[in-house]
């Protein structure tokens, strides 16, 4: 849905985490697509991480505190 995202005052903070391996989807392609369609969304590719992204509580809390 290209162009479906609209930034608004009072918007919610969004963090999208991808692992760099273990998925049929290419994380880099997904990050690029998110950057084009939802530029306010923060996306990260985690090294040495498979498809299931777990144990990221500290990273997520730091993001939420900075938002």
N, C-alpha and C positions, 0 to 999 in steps of 0.2 A: 504494500500500500504506500507507494511513493508519495511523499508530501502529506501523509495523514497526520503526522505529529505536529502539534502547534504549541509553541512555548507561550505560557500565560503567566501573569502575575499570580503568586501563590502556588506555583507549580510544585510538584513533588520531586524530591531528589531520586534519581534512578541510576543504579550501578549495575552493569552487566559484566559478568565474569565468564571467561572462556578458558578451557584448558587447551594447551598447545598440541595435545595428542589424544588418540583414542576415540575420535569422532569422525564419521564420514563427512561432516560439514567442515569446511575450511574456516578456522577461526578468523584469520586475516580478512577473508571475504566478508564475514559477518560483521566484523568491526567497521570495515569500510562502508558497508551498507547502512549500519546504524549511524555512522558519522554524517552520511549524506542526508538521511531522512529525519534524524533526531539529534541535531548537533549539541543539544544541552545534556544528552545522556553520556555518562562516563562509562567507557568500555575498557576492559583490560584483558590481555592474554597472559595467563599464568604459565610460567615454564614448568616443565616436568609434572604436568597435571593432565590427567585423562579427561574423559567426557564428563564424569561426575565430579563437580567442583565441590569439595567439602573442606571443613576446618578453616573457614575464612572469616570467622567472627571478628577478629581484631581488625582486619582490613575493612570489613563492612562497617564496624563501629566507627573507625577513623573517618571513613567517607561520610557517614551520617553526621558526625560531629562537625565536619568541615562544611557541610551543605548549608 
